C-alpha cells in the first residue's frame, strides 16, 4: 500500500490547502456588508471558546486536574494575559495536581 | 500609511487601545489591552517566535499521540512527517489516517477532508479581512498554509492589519513541534512519561484562554459571547442528540449559529476605510 499512501497524502494535503487558500485569495477587498463583517469579527471568539470548553476538562487523565487547569487559566488570563505565562501555568497546574490526585 | 495610524475594524472594541496601564508603556508599539505590540517586522518575528512557543509544546503533545496512531495504521516516520508538514491539522490528520487505513476512494477522501477542515474556510474568510488589501499575493499563499486553530487565533488577535511575518514566525516554530512530535510518536511511541504528555495537552487550551479572556474583560458583549459559547459547547457535548457530532463539525455549527447571532444582536461599528 506504500505508493497509495503518498498519493492519498498528496490528495488530502492539497484539499486542505485549497480550503485555506480560496477565501484568502478571492476575498481581496474589504467586505462592506456590516453583518458579514460583524460575523467574521466574532468568529474567533466563538471558535476558540467552543474548542476550549469542555475539551480542556477532558484533555487530561483526571477531570479535576482539567478543572484546575481551566480555573488557573481563567485567572491568569484575566490578570496577566500573556500567552506563554497562561499556557505554562495550565501545564504546571496539571502536572502538580497529577502528583497529588 | 503607517501601521500605527491605520484605522481598521479592530479598533472597534472600545477602550482596547486607550489602555489605563500607561505606566507600563514601552518605548514604541501599539498598546492593546495590557499588551504592547511591536512596530517593526523584526519585532513581529521575535514576538511570533515567543508566542509560538506554547503552541510548539502543545502541538508536540498532540502530534505525539498522532504519531502513535500513524504507526498503528502503518505509516513510516517519513510518511507521517510529510502528512504533518503538509496538512498541519489535528482532527484533519486523525481523519486522514482513518481514510488511509480504510483504503477510502478519492471522492471520500476529498469530501471528508472538506467537512473535517471546513472551519479553516471560515478562518480564512475572517483572516482575509486582516490582511492589508494591497499586500502582495504571495503572502496570501503563505498565510493560507499557516491557518490552524491556534495560529489563526493569534493572528486575528493583533490590532490593525496583520504583519504576515508574525504569522510565519509562529508557524515555523509551531510546525517544528507538530512535525517533530508526529515523527517522535512514530519512532519512540510510549517512551515519554504519560504525566508529561498529560501536562502538555492543556497548553493549547491555556493559550486559547489567553486570547479570548483579555478582550472579554474589556468588552462585556464579547465576554457574554464567550460564556454563552462555552455553555452551549458543553450542552452539545452532553445532549445525546448532539454528543455524537465530531468536534470539527461542532465547531462549524456553533460558530455559524453564535457568531451569526452576535452579529445580528450587536453589529460592529463600521470604521472609516482609509485605503
Interface residues (C-beta under 8 A of the other chain):
Chain A: X1 X4 X5 X6 X8 X9 X11 X12 X13 X15 X16 X17 X19 X20 X21 X22 X23 X24 X25 X27 X28 X29 X30 X31 X34 X35 X36 X37 X38 X39 X40 X41 X42 X43 X44 X45 X46 X47 X48 X49 X50 X51 X52 X53 X54 X55 X56 X59 X60 X61 X65 X66 X69 X70 X73 X74 X76 X77 X78 X80 X81 X82 X83 X84 X85 X86 X87 X88 X89 X90 X91 X92 X93 X94 X95 X98
Chain B: X9 X12 X33 X34 X35 X50 X51 X53 X54 X57 X58 X74 X75 X79 X82 X83 X86 X87 X89 X92 X96 X99 X100 X103 X104 X106 X109 X110 X113 X114 X117 X118 X119 X120 X121 X122 X123 X124 X125 X126 X127 X128 X129 X131 X133 X137 X140 X141 X143 X144 X145 X147 X149 X152 X153 X154 X156 X157 X194 X195 X196 X198 X199 X200 X201 X202 X203 X204 X205 X206 X207 X208 X209 X210 X211 X212 X213 X214 X215 X216 X217 X222 X225 X226 X227 X229 X230 X232 X233 X234 X237 X247 X250 X251 X254 X255 X258 X259 X260 X262 X263 X264 X266 X267 X268 X270 X273 X275
